[in-house]
Amino acid sequence: MITVLSSLRQVGQVRAILFDVNGTLRVREIHPPTQNAAFDRILKILGKTSVPEGYWSQLEGRYKAYGKWAQDTLVQLSESEIWTRWMLPEEPAIIVSTNASELMLAWSERKGRVLPKPETEAVLKELTSRGYRLGLISNTMSTLDIPGFIERFGWNKYFDVVMLSAFERVRKPSIDPFKKAAAALNLDPSQCAYVGNKFSKDIVGCKRAGYPFGIIIRNPDKPLVDVECYDVSADMVIDSLNDLLKIFPACTR
C-alpha cells in the first residue's frame, strides 16, 4: 500500500533513487552460528579464551554511549577511534587499533546475520532498467559490513554512488552525504529521491538537502515516531520496495 502525503507532480524530474540499507534493503535476523562465531572472533583478536561475567553487557553499554554521542554530534569516528577510546580503552591500543575493522564487523554480527529483503534485487534491477541511477546513503560504523554485503550479493553493478558514514565521517541526518551523493551523480538534489525507514535520519536529512521525495518504508511492527517534531515531512509511506515500481515509471531524459 502507498500512502501519498504530498503532490507527485515532480516525479518526472527524478533521475536518481538513493537508499538507506539497514531495514530498507536488508534485514538482520537472529542466527546463533553467526552470533557465536562473532563473539569467538572478538575473543581471538584480543587473545582471550574467556571473559568475566558482565563483560559483553559492559561493551554493549559503551557501544550505546558512543552511538548516542555520534548521533548527537553527527560525527562518525574511525573504527580505531571507536574501539581504542570508547569500546576497549583498557586493552593494548596497538592490538585494538590494528584490528578495529574486524572487531567492528564482528560486533555488528553479534546480533545475527543480514539478508536482503526478498524483493530487493528485482526492484533494483527493474529501476535500473527504467533508467534511474541508484545509490546508497547509510549510517554504519563498519567499513567492512555494507561493502562486503553488496559485493557478496553482486549488487555493486546497481549502485553508481555509495556514501557510508564510516568513510564520510558524518552521520545522517546531516545534509552533507545527501548533497555529496547528488554531486557525485552530476545531479541537482532536486533530481533525487531517497528511500529509508527512519524519519529522524532519512527523511529529515534528504528533505533538508533539497530532495523532492523522501519515502518511508513502513515497519508493520513499529509505529513511525517523531514525525511531528521536525520542519519537514515524508512525501510517501510504502509497505514494500515493490511499491516503488508503482511510483517511478520509465525515466524520461
C-alpha positions in Angstrom: 0.0 0.0 0.0 1.2 3.5 -0.8 0.2 6.4 1.4 0.7 9.7 -0.5 1.4 12.6 1.8 2.3 15.3 -0.8 2.0 16.0 -4.5 3.5 13.6 -7.0 3.8 16.2 -9.8 7.6 16.2 -9.5 8.1 12.5 -10.1 9.1 13.2 -13.7 12.2 15.2 -12.7 13.7 12.4 -10.6 16.8 10.9 -12.2 18.3 9.0 -9.2 16.9 7.0 -6.4 19.1 6.5 -3.3 18.5 4.1 -0.5 19.2 3.5 3.2 20.5 0.0 3.8 19.5 -1.5 7.2 15.8 -2.0 7.5 15.3 -0.8 3.9 17.2 -3.1 1.6 18.1 -5.7 4.1 17.1 -7.2 7.5 19.1 -8.7 10.3 17.8 -12.0 11.8 18.9 -13.9 14.8 21.3 -16.7 13.7 23.2 -18.4 16.6 26.0 -19.7 14.4 26.8 -16.2 13.1 26.5 -14.7 16.6 28.6 -17.3 18.3 31.3 -17.0 15.7 31.3 -13.2 16.1 32.0 -13.4 19.8 34.7 -16.1 19.3 36.4 -13.8 16.7 36.5 -10.9 19.2 38.0 -13.1 21.9 40.6 -14.5 19.4 41.6 -11.0 18.3 42.1 -9.9 22.0 43.9 -13.1 22.8 41.3 -14.2 25.4 39.8 -17.6 25.9 37.1 -16.3 28.3 35.8 -13.1 29.8 34.2 -12.3 33.2 30.5 -12.2 33.8 29.1 -8.9 32.6 31.9 -8.3 30.0 29.6 -8.3 27.0 27.0 -6.1 28.8 29.7 -3.6 29.6 30.7 -3.4 25.9 27.1 -3.0 24.9 26.8 -0.1 27.3 29.9 1.5 25.9 28.7 1.0 22.3 25.3 2.6 23.1 27.1 5.6 24.8 29.2 6.1 21.7 26.2 5.7 19.4 24.3 8.4 21.3 27.3 10.8 21.2 27.7 10.1 17.5 24.1 10.8 16.7 24.0 13.9 18.9 27.1 15.3 17.2 26.6 13.7 13.8 30.3 12.9 13.9 31.4 9.4 12.9 34.7 8.5 14.4 37.0 6.0 12.7 36.8 2.3 13.8 40.2 2.7 15.5 39.0 5.7 17.5 35.7 4.0 18.5 37.5 0.9 19.8 40.5 2.5 21.4 38.6 5.4 23.0 35.1 4.1 23.7 34.9 0.3 23.5 38.2 -1.1 24.8 40.3 1.7 26.3 41.9 -0.7 28.8 43.2 -3.1 26.1 46.6 -2.6 24.3 46.0 0.2 21.8 48.1 -1.3 19.1 46.2 -4.6 19.1 42.8 -2.9 19.2 43.7 -0.3 16.6 45.2 -2.8 14.2 42.2 -5.0 14.3 39.5 -2.3 14.7 37.8 -3.1 11.4 37.5 -6.8 12.1 36.3 -6.0 15.7 33.6 -3.7 14.3 32.5 -6.3 11.8 32.3 -9.0 14.4 30.5 -6.6 16.8 27.8 -5.9 14.1 27.3 -9.7 13.6 26.7 -10.3 17.3 23.0 -9.6 16.7 22.8 -12.1 13.8 23.2 -12.3 10.1 22.0 -9.9 7.4 19.9 -11.0 4.5 18.4 -9.0 1.6 14.7 -8.4 1.7 13.2 -10.9 -0.8 12.1 -8.3 -3.3 15.3 -6.1 -3.2 17.3 -7.3 -6.2 14.3 -7.5 -8.5 13.4 -3.9 -7.6 16.9 -2.6 -8.1 17.2 -4.4 -11.4 13.9 -3.0 -12.7 14.6 0.6 -11.5 17.9 0.4 -13.3 16.3 -0.9 -16.5 13.8 2.0 -16.3 16.8 4.4 -16.5 17.3 5.5 -12.9 20.7 5.9 -11.3 20.8 4.2 -7.9 22.9 4.8 -4.8 23.3 4.2 -1.1 23.5 6.7 1.8 23.7 4.8 5.1 24.9 5.3 8.6 27.3 2.5 9.5 30.2 2.2 12.0 31.8 -0.6 9.9 33.9 -0.1 6.8 33.6 -3.8 6.0 29.9 -4.6 6.6 27.9 -3.0 3.8 30.7 -3.1 1.2 31.1 -6.8 1.8 27.4 -7.4 1.8 26.7 -5.7 -1.6 29.7 -7.4 -3.1 28.6 -10.8 -1.8 25.2 -10.4 -3.4 26.5 -8.9 -6.6 24.8 -5.5 -6.1 27.8 -3.4 -7.0 26.5 -3.2 -10.5 23.4 -1.3 -9.4 24.9 1.5 -7.4 26.6 4.5 -9.0 27.4 6.1 -5.7 27.8 4.7 -2.1 28.0 7.1 0.8 28.7 5.4 4.1 29.2 7.3 7.4 32.2 5.1 8.3 34.0 6.6 5.3 32.4 10.1 5.2 32.9 10.6 8.9 29.5 12.3 9.2 26.1 10.8 10.0 22.6 11.3 8.8 20.6 13.4 9.1 23.4 15.7 8.2 22.7 17.1 4.7 26.3 16.6 3.6 26.1 13.0 2.4 22.9 13.7 0.6 24.3 16.7 -1.3 27.6 14.9 -1.9 25.8 11.9 -3.4 23.8 14.1 -5.8 27.0 15.9 -6.8 28.8 12.6 -7.4 26.0 11.7 -9.9 26.3 15.2 -11.5 22.7 15.9 -10.5 21.0 18.6 -8.5 19.4 17.4 -5.3 16.0 18.3 -6.8 16.5 15.4 -9.2 16.9 12.8 -6.5 14.6 10.7 -4.3 15.5 8.9 -1.1 14.1 5.8 0.4 14.6 4.9 4.1 12.9 3.6 7.2 13.7 6.1 9.9 12.1 9.5 9.8 14.6 11.3 12.1 17.6 10.3 10.0 16.3 9.6 6.5 13.5 12.0 5.8 15.0 14.9 7.8 18.3 14.5 6.0 17.1 14.2 2.5 14.4 16.8 2.6 16.7 19.4 4.2 19.2 18.6 1.5 16.6 19.5 -1.2 15.4 16.1 -2.3 11.8 16.5 -3.6 10.9 12.9 -2.5 11.5 11.3 0.9 9.9 7.9 1.1 9.5 5.8 4.2 9.1 2.0 4.2 6.7 1.2 7.0 7.6 -1.4 9.5 4.3 -3.1 10.4 5.6 -3.9 13.9 6.7 -0.4 14.8 4.9 2.9 14.5 6.5 5.9 12.9 7.9 8.1 15.6 9.0 11.8 15.8 7.1 12.6 12.6 5.6 15.8 14.2 8.9 17.0 15.6 10.6 18.4 12.6 10.2 21.1 9.9 9.9 18.6 7.1 7.7 15.6 6.3 7.7 12.4 4.3 6.1 12.5 0.9 5.1 8.9 0.8 4.8 5.9 3.1 5.1 2.4 1.5 4.8 -1.1 2.7 7.3 -2.8 0.3 10.1 -1.9 -2.1 7.8 -3.3 -4.8 5.7 -0.1 -4.3 8.5 1.9 -5.8 7.7 0.4 -9.2 4.2 1.9 -8.9 5.7 5.3 -8.2 8.5 5.6 -10.6 7.8 4.9 -14.3 10.4 4.7 -17.0 12.8 7.6 -16.6 12.5 10.2 -19.4 15.7 12.1 -20.0 
